[in-house]
C-alpha cells in the first residue's frame, strides 16, 4: 500500500503521524511511504531521518494526498485539506466528528474511508489509540492549570502544592478515566488537595485504592459539583463518551460560585467540552476570562509536547496501521472488531452511531 504522512497544519500542532521508526516498520512490511517535507521537524525528526529508513520526501501536502492510498496523521483534516481527499482514500487519524458538523459533512462528501483513532475500542471498553494522548493531556492539564493560577497569568496567585504553614490549592477533577486519573496523580504529586469525581462507584473504589492519600473520591452529581466549586481553585474536565459529545457538567450559572482567578481546564473540548462556557482555544492564545474565571480549552493539548506525544502515539497506532496496510481496510476491520469500531464514515455514509445521533443523520450498517 502507498502511505502518506502529511505535515499537520492545525494551529501550533507539531506532532507528526509516525516516527521514523514507525515508517521503517511499514516499509519492512513492503509498503511505500511518502512523507511531506519538514513534517517531522516539530517533533524533532528531520527529513534525513525519514530518508534513512527508506521513505521518500514530497514537497507539499497536495503531493502527499495525491499519491497516497492511506493517510496517517494526528489531527482531523481542516478546511484546506478537504478538497485534497479522494473517494476510497483511507484516513487514519483523530476525527472527533460528533462536535464538528462541517468536518462530518466534508468527509461524507469526500467518500473517503474515515477510521478514527478515538473510537477504536477493545472488548474491555478501553480505547487503545486514545489512551496515550489522554495520559499526556491529563498530566499537561495540571501543568497548564498550575501556570494559569499564577497572578501574572490572571490567576488567583496560588501555588498548587502550597508550602509548610500554607494550605495547598484545591483541585477538582471531573471524570476518573485515563485523563482524570493522570491529572489526579500529577496534581497529587505536586502536593495539591485533590478530589476526583465520577458516576461509576466501581471506578471510584478502584481509584480510592490506588491513589495517594491526598486524593479523595466523590460521586459526580450536579449537587456535589456545586458544593465543591466555591472552595476549588482548579477544575479539570475530563469526561468522555466514546465518539459522542461530552456532557455539560459545569453550567454558566455555576461560575458565580467560584472565586475570581480560579482556573478551568476543559480537556474534553475535542468532544465539544464539558463546561457550558468552553470554546476551543489554541496554544498561541490558550485562555480567556469569563466572569473572572480563567478558561483553558486548547483542543490539542499534547501538541505542546510533540516529541513525547509522537513517540507515544506511534507506539499505539502502528500495529493497527500495519493491519490496515497489510490486509486492506475491509479485511483488517472484519478480522478485528476493535478496529471495526474505528470506522466512522465509509464511502459517504455514517456508520458510527454516536456521530449519526449527534447530527440526526442516517446510520448505515457497516456490514452492508
TORKOL-4160 file (C-alpha; in steps of 0.2 Angstrom, whole numbers, padded with zeros to 4 digits, m for minus):
368
<pt num="1" X="0000" Y="0000" Z="0000"/>
<pt num="2" X="0006" Y="0018" Z="m0003"/>
<pt num="3" X="0005" Y="0028" Z="0013"/>
<pt num="4" X="0006" Y="0046" Z="0015"/>
<pt num="5" X="0011" Y="0056" Z="0031"/>
<pt num="6" X="0007" Y="0075" Z="0028"/>
<pt num="7" X="0013" Y="0089" Z="0039"/>
<pt num="8" X="0000" Y="0094" Z="0052"/>
<pt num="9" X="m0007" Y="0112" Z="0048"/>
<pt num="10" X="m0018" Y="0114" Z="0063"/>
<pt num="11" X="m0013" Y="0129" Z="0074"/>
<pt num="12" X="0003" Y="0125" Z="0084"/>
<pt num="13" X="0001" Y="0106" Z="0080"/>
<pt num="14" X="0019" Y="0100" Z="0080"/>
<pt num="15" X="0016" Y="0081" Z="0081"/>
<pt num="16" X="0018" Y="0070" Z="0066"/>
<pt num="17" X="0008" Y="0054" Z="0061"/>
<pt num="18" X="0023" Y="0042" Z="0063"/>
<pt num="19" X="0040" Y="0042" Z="0069"/>
<pt num="20" X="0055" Y="0037" Z="0058"/>
<pt num="21" X="0055" Y="0020" Z="0067"/>
<pt num="22" X="0036" Y="0018" Z="0063"/>
<pt num="23" X="0039" Y="0022" Z="0045"/>
<pt num="24" X="0053" Y="0009" Z="0045"/>
<pt num="25" X="0041" Y="m0005" Z="0051"/>
<pt num="26" X="0029" Y="0000" Z="0037"/>
<pt num="27" X="0042" Y="m0001" Z="0024"/>
<pt num="28" X="0049" Y="m0018" Z="0030"/>
<pt num="29" X="0031" Y="m0024" Z="0028"/>
<pt num="30" X="0033" Y="m0020" Z="0009"/>
<pt num="31" X="0023" Y="m0003" Z="0009"/>
<pt num="32" X="0029" Y="0013" Z="0001"/>
<pt num="33" X="0029" Y="0028" Z="0012"/>
<pt num="34" X="0029" Y="0046" Z="0007"/>
<pt num="35" X="0032" Y="0060" Z="0020"/>
<pt num="36" X="0029" Y="0078" Z="0017"/>
<pt num="37" X="0044" Y="0089" Z="0018"/>
<pt num="38" X="0048" Y="0095" Z="0036"/>
<pt num="39" X="0033" Y="0085" Z="0043"/>
<pt num="40" X="0043" Y="0078" Z="0057"/>
<pt num="41" X="0053" Y="0094" Z="0062"/>
<pt num="42" X="0041" Y="0100" Z="0075"/>
<pt num="43" X="0043" Y="0083" Z="0084"/>
<pt num="44" X="0062" Y="0083" Z="0082"/>
<pt num="45" X="0063" Y="0071" Z="0067"/>
<pt num="46" X="0072" Y="0078" Z="0051"/>
<pt num="47" X="0069" Y="0073" Z="0033"/>
<pt num="48" X="0085" Y="0064" Z="0033"/>
<pt num="49" X="0079" Y="0053" Z="0047"/>
<pt num="50" X="0064" Y="0048" Z="0036"/>
<pt num="51" X="0075" Y="0046" Z="0021"/>
<pt num="52" X="0087" Y="0035" Z="0031"/>
<pt num="53" X="0074" Y="0022" Z="0034"/>
<pt num="54" X="0068" Y="0022" Z="0016"/>
<pt num="55" X="0054" Y="0035" Z="0015"/>
<pt num="56" X="0053" Y="0047" Z="0001"/>
<pt num="57" X="0050" Y="0066" Z="0004"/>
<pt num="58" X="0037" Y="0075" Z="m0006"/>
<pt num="59" X="0037" Y="0095" Z="m0007"/>
<pt num="60" X="0019" Y="0099" Z="m0002"/>
<pt num="61" X="0003" Y="0092" Z="0006"/>
<pt num="62" X="m0006" Y="0091" Z="m0011"/>
<pt num="63" X="0008" Y="0079" Z="m0017"/>
<pt num="64" X="0006" Y="0068" Z="m0002"/>
<pt num="65" X="m0013" Y="0067" Z="m0003"/>
<pt num="66" X="m0012" Y="0065" Z="m0022"/>
<pt num="67" X="m0002" Y="0049" Z="m0021"/>
<pt num="68" X="m0007" Y="0040" Z="m0005"/>
<pt num="69" X="m0019" Y="0026" Z="m0003"/>
<pt num="70" X="m0019" Y="0029" Z="0016"/>
<pt num="71" X="m0016" Y="0045" Z="0025"/>
<pt num="72" X="m0009" Y="0043" Z="0043"/>
<pt num="73" X="m0010" Y="0059" Z="0053"/>
<pt num="74" X="m0013" Y="0066" Z="0070"/>
<pt num="75" X="m0027" Y="0078" Z="0069"/>
<pt num="76" X="m0043" Y="0079" Z="0059"/>
<pt num="77" X="m0042" Y="0087" Z="0042"/>
<pt num="78" X="m0046" Y="0105" Z="0042"/>
<pt num="79" X="m0054" Y="0115" Z="0028"/>
<pt num="80" X="m0038" Y="0117" Z="0016"/>
<pt num="81" X="m0037" Y="0098" Z="0016"/>
<pt num="82" X="m0055" Y="0094" Z="0012"/>
<pt num="83" X="m0053" Y="0096" Z="m0007"/>
<pt num="84" X="m0037" Y="0085" Z="m0007"/>
<pt num="85" X="m0046" Y="0070" Z="m0001"/>
<pt num="86" X="m0051" Y="0057" Z="m0014"/>
<pt num="87" X="m0065" Y="0044" Z="m0014"/>
<pt num="88" X="m0059" Y="0027" Z="m0007"/>
<pt num="89" X="m0044" Y="0035" Z="0001"/>
<pt num="90" X="m0041" Y="0029" Z="0019"/>
<pt num="91" X="m0039" Y="0042" Z="0033"/>
<pt num="92" X="m0032" Y="0036" Z="0049"/>
<pt num="93" X="m0032" Y="0049" Z="0062"/>
<pt num="94" X="m0041" Y="0058" Z="0076"/>
<pt num="95" X="m0058" Y="0065" Z="0070"/>
<pt num="96" X="m0070" Y="0069" Z="0084"/>
<pt num="97" X="m0084" Y="0070" Z="0072"/>
<pt num="98" X="m0098" Y="0072" Z="0085"/>
<pt num="99" X="m0093" Y="0090" Z="0089"/>
<pt num="100" X="m0090" Y="0096" Z="0071"/>
<pt num="101" X="m0104" Y="0096" Z="0058"/>
<pt num="102" X="m0093" Y="0104" Z="0045"/>
<pt num="103" X="m0080" Y="0091" Z="0046"/>
<pt num="104" X="m0093" Y="0077" Z="0046"/>
<pt num="105" X="m0101" Y="0084" Z="0030"/>
<pt num="106" X="m0085" Y="0086" Z="0021"/>
<pt num="107" X="m0079" Y="0069" Z="0025"/>
<pt num="108" X="m0096" Y="0062" Z="0019"/>
<pt num="109" X="m0094" Y="0072" Z="0003"/>
<pt num="110" X="m0077" Y="0065" Z="0000"/>
<pt num="111" X="m0082" Y="0047" Z="0000"/>
<pt num="112" X="m0066" Y="0043" Z="0010"/>
<pt num="113" X="m0064" Y="0029" Z="0022"/>
<pt num="114" X="m0063" Y="0038" Z="0039"/>
<pt num="115" X="m0055" Y="0027" Z="0053"/>
<pt num="116" X="m0055" Y="0037" Z="0069"/>
<pt num="117" X="m0042" Y="0033" Z="0082"/>
<pt num="118" X="m0053" Y="0039" Z="0096"/>
<pt num="119" X="m0067" Y="0026" Z="0093"/>
<pt num="120" X="m0056" Y="0010" Z="0091"/>
<pt num="121" X="m0062" Y="0000" Z="0106"/>
<pt num="122" X="m0056" Y="m0016" Z="0114"/>
<pt num="123" X="m0068" Y="m0028" Z="0122"/>
<pt num="124" X="m0064" Y="m0021" Z="0139"/>
<pt num="125" X="m0071" Y="m0004" Z="0133"/>
<pt num="126" X="m0053" Y="0003" Z="0134"/>
<pt num="127" X="m0048" Y="0015" Z="0119"/>
<pt num="128" X="m0030" Y="0010" Z="0115"/>
<pt num="129" X="m0027" Y="0024" Z="0102"/>
<pt num="130" X="m0034" Y="0037" Z="0114"/>
<pt num="131" X="m0025" Y="0031" Z="0130"/>
<pt num="132" X="m0008" Y="0038" Z="0126"/>
<pt num="133" X="m0014" Y="0055" Z="0122"/>
<pt num="134" X="m0026" Y="0055" Z="0136"/>
<pt num="135" X="m0011" Y="0051" Z="0148"/>
<pt num="136" X="m0002" Y="0066" Z="0141"/>
<pt num="137" X="m0017" Y="0078" Z="0141"/>
<pt num="138" X="m0021" Y="0073" Z="0159"/>
<pt num="139" X="m0004" Y="0077" Z="0165"/>
<pt num="140" X="m0002" Y="0093" Z="0154"/>
<pt num="141" X="m0019" Y="0099" Z="0161"/>
<pt num="142" X="m0012" Y="0101" Z="0178"/>
<pt num="143" X="0004" Y="0108" Z="0172"/>
<pt num="144" X="m0006" Y="0122" Z="0162"/>
<pt num="145" X="m0018" Y="0124" Z="0176"/>
<pt num="146" X="m0004" Y="0127" Z="0188"/>
<pt num="147" X="0003" Y="0140" Z="0176"/>
<pt num="148" X="m0013" Y="0150" Z="0174"/>
<pt num="149" X="m0016" Y="0150" Z="0193"/>
<pt num="150" X="m0001" Y="0162" Z="0194"/>
<pt num="151" X="m0005" Y="0180" Z="0196"/>
<pt num="152" X="0004" Y="0187" Z="0181"/>
<pt num="153" X="m0006" Y="0175" Z="0170"/>
<pt num="154" X="m0023" Y="0181" Z="0178"/>
<pt num="155" X="m0025" Y="0168" Z="0191"/>
<pt num="156" X="m0028" Y="0169" Z="0210"/>
<pt num="157" X="m0009" Y="0168" Z="0213"/>
<pt num="158" X="m0009" Y="0152" Z="0222"/>
<pt num="159" X="0004" Y="0138" Z="0222"/>
<pt num="160" X="m0003" Y="0121" Z="0218"/>
<pt num="161" X="0006" Y="0112" Z="0232"/>
<pt num="162" X="0007" Y="0126" Z="0245"/>
<pt num="163" X="0021" Y="0127" Z="0257"/>
<pt num="164" X="0023" Y="0122" Z="0275"/>
<pt num="165" X="0011" Y="0133" Z="0285"/>
<pt num="166" X="0001" Y="0137" Z="0270"/>
<pt num="167" X="m0013" Y="0126" Z="0263"/>
<pt num="168" X="m0011" Y="0119" Z="0245"/>
<pt num="169" X="m0023" Y="0123" Z="0231"/>
<pt num="170" X="m0039" Y="0113" Z="0229"/>
<pt num="171" X="m0041" Y="0103" Z="0213"/>
<pt num="172" X="m0057" Y="0096" Z="0207"/>
<pt num="173" X="m0056" Y="0083" Z="0193"/>
<pt num="174" X="m0072" Y="0078" Z="0184"/>
<pt num="175" X="m0071" Y="0061" Z="0177"/>
<pt num="176" X="m0060" Y="0046" Z="0183"/>
<pt num="177" X="m0055" Y="0039" Z="0166"/>
<pt num="178" X="m0037" Y="0039" Z="0159"/>
<pt num="179" X="m0036" Y="0058" Z="0158"/>
<pt num="180" X="m0044" Y="0061" Z="0175"/>
<pt num="181" X="m0033" Y="0048" Z="0184"/>
<pt num="182" X="m0017" Y="0055" Z="0176"/>
<pt num="183" X="m0022" Y="0073" Z="0181"/>
<pt num="184" X="m0026" Y="0067" Z="0199"/>
<pt num="185" X="m0009" Y="0059" Z="0200"/>
<pt num="186" X="0000" Y="0074" Z="0194"/>
<pt num="187" X="m0009" Y="0086" Z="0205"/>
<pt num="188" X="m0007" Y="0075" Z="0220"/>
<pt num="189" X="0012" Y="0073" Z="0216"/>
<pt num="190" X="0013" Y="0092" Z="0216"/>
<pt num="191" X="0005" Y="0092" Z="0234"/>
<pt num="192" X="m0012" Y="0098" Z="0229"/>
<pt num="193" X="m0028" Y="0094" Z="0239"/>
<pt num="194" X="m0037" Y="0083" Z="0225"/>
<pt num="195" X="m0055" Y="0077" Z="0223"/>
<pt num="196" X="m0059" Y="0066" Z="0209"/>
<pt num="197" X="m0077" Y="0064" Z="0204"/>
<pt num="198" X="m0086" Y="0050" Z="0193"/>
<pt num="199" X="m0103" Y="0042" Z="0191"/>
<pt num="200" X="m0096" Y="0024" Z="0192"/>
<pt num="201" X="m0094" Y="0018" Z="0210"/>
<pt num="202" X="m0083" Y="0003" Z="0205"/>
<pt num="203" X="m0071" Y="0016" Z="0196"/>
<pt num="204" X="m0071" Y="0027" Z="0212"/>
<pt num="205" X="m0067" Y="0012" Z="0223"/>
<pt num="206" X="m0053" Y="0007" Z="0212"/>
<pt num="207" X="m0046" Y="0025" Z="0212"/>
<pt num="208" X="m0048" Y="0026" Z="0231"/>
<pt num="209" X="m0037" Y="0010" Z="0232"/>
<pt num="210" X="m0023" Y="0016" Z="0221"/>
<pt num="211" X="m0022" Y="0035" Z="0223"/>
<pt num="212" X="m0011" Y="0044" Z="0235"/>
<pt num="213" X="m0018" Y="0049" Z="0252"/>
<pt num="214" X="m0021" Y="0067" Z="0246"/>
<pt num="215" X="m0034" Y="0061" Z="0233"/>
<pt num="216" X="m0052" Y="0059" Z="0238"/>
<pt num="217" X="m0066" Y="0052" Z="0228"/>
<pt num="218" X="m0083" Y="0060" Z="0226"/>
<pt num="219" X="m0099" Y="0054" Z="0217"/>
<pt num="220" X="m0102" Y="0065" Z="0202"/>
<pt num="221" X="m0119" Y="0074" Z="0203"/>
<pt num="222" X="m0124" Y="0092" Z="0200"/>
<pt num="223" X="m0127" Y="0095" Z="0218"/>
<pt num="224" X="m0110" Y="0088" Z="0223"/>
<pt num="225" X="m0101" Y="0098" Z="0210"/>
<pt num="226" X="m0110" Y="0114" Z="0216"/>
<pt num="227" X="m0104" Y="0110" Z="0233"/>
<pt num="228" X="m0086" Y="0109" Z="0228"/>
<pt num="229" X="m0084" Y="0124" Z="0216"/>
<pt num="230" X="m0084" Y="0138" Z="0230"/>
<pt num="231" X="m0068" Y="0130" Z="0238"/>
<pt num="232" X="m0060" Y="0124" Z="0222"/>
<pt num="233" X="m0045" Y="0133" Z="0213"/>
<pt num="234" X="m0043" Y="0122" Z="0198"/>
<pt num="235" X="m0056" Y="0112" Z="0189"/>
<pt num="236" X="m0051" Y="0099" Z="0176"/>
<pt num="237" X="m0065" Y="0092" Z="0165"/>
<pt num="238" X="m0060" Y="0075" Z="0158"/>
<pt num="239" X="m0077" Y="0066" Z="0155"/>
<pt num="240" X="m0078" Y="0056" Z="0139"/>
<pt num="241" X="m0092" Y="0046" Z="0130"/>
<pt num="242" X="m0083" Y="0037" Z="0115"/>
<pt num="243" X="m0087" Y="0046" Z="0099"/>
<pt num="244" X="m0101" Y="0057" Z="0106"/>
<pt num="245" X="m0102" Y="0074" Z="0113"/>
<pt num="246" X="m0096" Y="0077" Z="0130"/>
<pt num="247" X="m0110" Y="0081" Z="0144"/>
<pt num="248" X="m0110" Y="0098" Z="0151"/>
<pt num="249" X="m0106" Y="0096" Z="0169"/>
<pt num="250" X="m0102" Y="0114" Z="0174"/>
<pt num="251" X="m0115" Y="0127" Z="0168"/>
<pt num="252" X="m0113" Y="0145" Z="0166"/>
<pt num="253" X="m0123" Y="0150" Z="0181"/>
<pt num="254" X="m0110" Y="0139" Z="0191"/>
<pt num="255" X="m0096" Y="0151" Z="0188"/>
<pt num="256" X="m0103" Y="0163" Z="0200"/>
<pt num="257" X="m0100" Y="0150" Z="0214"/>
<pt num="258" X="m0081" Y="0151" Z="0210"/>
<pt num="259" X="m0068" Y="0163" Z="0217"/>
<pt num="260" X="m0061" Y="0176" Z="0204"/>
<pt num="261" X="m0045" Y="0170" Z="0197"/>
<pt num="262" X="m0049" Y="0151" Z="0198"/>
<pt num="263" X="m0045" Y="0141" Z="0183"/>
<pt num="264" X="m0055" Y="0128" Z="0172"/>
<pt num="265" X="m0046" Y="0117" Z="0160"/>
<pt num="266" X="m0058" Y="0108" Z="0148"/>
<pt num="267" X="m0048" Y="0093" Z="0142"/>
<pt num="268" X="m0065" Y="0087" Z="0134"/>
<pt num="269" X="m0065" Y="0101" Z="0122"/>
<pt num="270" X="m0061" Y="0090" Z="0107"/>
<pt num="271" X="m0078" Y="0082" Z="0110"/>
<pt num="272" X="m0087" Y="0098" Z="0112"/>
<pt num="273" X="m0082" Y="0102" Z="0130"/>
<pt num="274" X="m0089" Y="0098" Z="0147"/>
<pt num="275" X="m0091" Y="0116" Z="0153"/>
<pt num="276" X="m0105" Y="0126" Z="0145"/>
<pt num="277" X="m0094" Y="0141" Z="0144"/>
<pt num="278" X="m0080" Y="0132" Z="0135"/>
<pt num="279" X="m0075" Y="0136" Z="0117"/>
<pt num="280" X="m0059" Y="0129" Z="0108"/>
<pt num="281" X="m0043" Y="0139" Z="0110"/>
<pt num="282" X="m0026" Y="0137" Z="0103"/>
<pt num="283" X="m0008" Y="0135" Z="0110"/>
<pt num="284" X="m0005" Y="0153" Z="0103"/>
<pt num="285" X="m0020" Y="0160" Z="0113"/>
<pt num="286" X="m0024" Y="0147" Z="0126"/>
<pt num="287" X="m0035" Y="0156" Z="0138"/>
<pt num="288" X="m0049" Y="0168" Z="0140"/>
<pt num="289" X="m0058" Y="0175" Z="0156"/>
<pt num="290" X="m0077" Y="0174" Z="0158"/>
<pt num="291" X="m0085" Y="0181" Z="0174"/>
<pt num="292" X="m0067" Y="0182" Z="0182"/>
<pt num="293" X="m0064" Y="0163" Z="0179"/>
<pt num="294" X="m0049" Y="0158" Z="0168"/>
<pt num="295" X="m0054" Y="0145" Z="0154"/>
<pt num="296" X="m0041" Y="0135" Z="0146"/>
<pt num="297" X="m0048" Y="0125" Z="0132"/>
<pt num="298" X="m0034" Y="0120" Z="0119"/>
<pt num="299" X="m0041" Y="0107" Z="0108"/>
<pt num="300" X="m0024" Y="0098" Z="0105"/>
<pt num="301" X="m0015" Y="0099" Z="0122"/>
<pt num="302" X="m0002" Y="0085" Z="0118"/>
<pt num="303" X="0004" Y="0096" Z="0104"/>
<pt num="304" X="0013" Y="0106" Z="0116"/>
<pt num="305" X="0025" Y="0092" Z="0120"/>
<pt num="306" X="0026" Y="0084" Z="0102"/>
<pt num="307" X="0042" Y="0074" Z="0104"/>
<pt num="308" X="0034" Y="0064" Z="0119"/>
<pt num="309" X="0017" Y="0064" Z="0111"/>
<pt num="310" X="0023" Y="0057" Z="0094"/>
<pt num="311" X="0033" Y="0043" Z="0101"/>
<pt num="312" X="0018" Y="0038" Z="0112"/>
<pt num="313" X="0005" Y="0039" Z="0098"/>
<pt num="314" X="0016" Y="0029" Z="0086"/>
<pt num="315" X="0018" Y="0016" Z="0099"/>
<pt num="316" X="m0001" Y="0014" Z="0099"/>
<pt num="317" X="m0006" Y="0017" Z="0081"/>
<pt num="318" X="0007" Y="0007" Z="0072"/>
<pt num="319" X="0000" Y="m0011" Z="0075"/>
<pt num="320" X="m0017" Y="m0005" Z="0068"/>
<pt num="321" X="m0009" Y="0004" Z="0053"/>
<pt num="322" X="0001" Y="m0011" Z="0049"/>
<pt num="323" X="m0015" Y="m0022" Z="0049"/>
<pt num="324" X="m0024" Y="m0009" Z="0038"/>
<pt num="325" X="m0010" Y="m0008" Z="0026"/>
<pt num="326" X="m0006" Y="m0027" Z="0025"/>
<pt num="327" X="m0024" Y="m0033" Z="0023"/>
<pt num="328" X="m0034" Y="m0018" Z="0017"/>
<pt num="329" X="m0046" Y="m0009" Z="0027"/>
<pt num="330" X="m0061" Y="m0021" Z="0024"/>
<pt num="331" X="m0052" Y="m0037" Z="0029"/>
<pt num="332" X="m0042" Y="m0028" Z="0043"/>
<pt num="333" X="m0059" Y="m0022" Z="0051"/>
<pt num="334" X="m0068" Y="m0039" Z="0048"/>
<pt num="335" X="m0055" Y="m0048" Z="0057"/>
<pt num="336" X="m0053" Y="m0035" Z="0072"/>
<pt num="337" X="m0069" Y="m0029" Z="0080"/>
<pt num="338" X="m0059" Y="m0016" Z="0089"/>
<pt num="339" X="m0053" Y="m0008" Z="0073"/>
<pt num="340" X="m0070" Y="m0010" Z="0065"/>
<pt num="341" X="m0077" Y="0001" Z="0079"/>
<pt num="342" X="m0065" Y="0014" Z="0072"/>
<pt num="343" X="m0074" Y="0016" Z="0056"/>
<pt num="344" X="m0085" Y="0032" Z="0057"/>
<pt num="345" X="m0088" Y="0037" Z="0039"/>
<pt num="346" X="m0087" Y="0025" Z="0024"/>
<pt num="347" X="m0090" Y="0029" Z="0006"/>
<pt num="348" X="m0101" Y="0044" Z="0010"/>
<pt num="349" X="m0111" Y="0035" Z="0024"/>
<pt num="350" X="m0110" Y="0037" Z="0043"/>
<pt num="351" X="m0108" Y="0020" Z="0051"/>
<pt num="352" X="m0104" Y="0026" Z="0069"/>
<pt num="353" X="m0120" Y="0028" Z="0079"/>
<pt num="354" X="m0114" Y="0042" Z="0090"/>
<pt num="355" X="m0110" Y="0053" Z="0075"/>
<pt num="356" X="m0127" Y="0049" Z="0066"/>
<pt num="357" X="m0136" Y="0053" Z="0083"/>
<pt num="358" X="m0126" Y="0069" Z="0085"/>
<pt num="359" X="m0132" Y="0077" Z="0069"/>
<pt num="360" X="m0148" Y="0067" Z="0065"/>
<pt num="361" X="m0140" Y="0058" Z="0050"/>
<pt num="362" X="m0145" Y="0041" Z="0043"/>
<pt num="363" X="m0135" Y="0027" Z="0050"/>
<pt num="364" X="m0128" Y="0014" Z="0038"/>
<pt num="365" X="m0124" Y="m0004" Z="0045"/>
<pt num="366" X="m0106" Y="m0007" Z="0042"/>
<pt num="367" X="m0109" Y="m0025" Z="0036"/>
<pt num="368" X="m0118" Y="m0018" Z="0021"/>
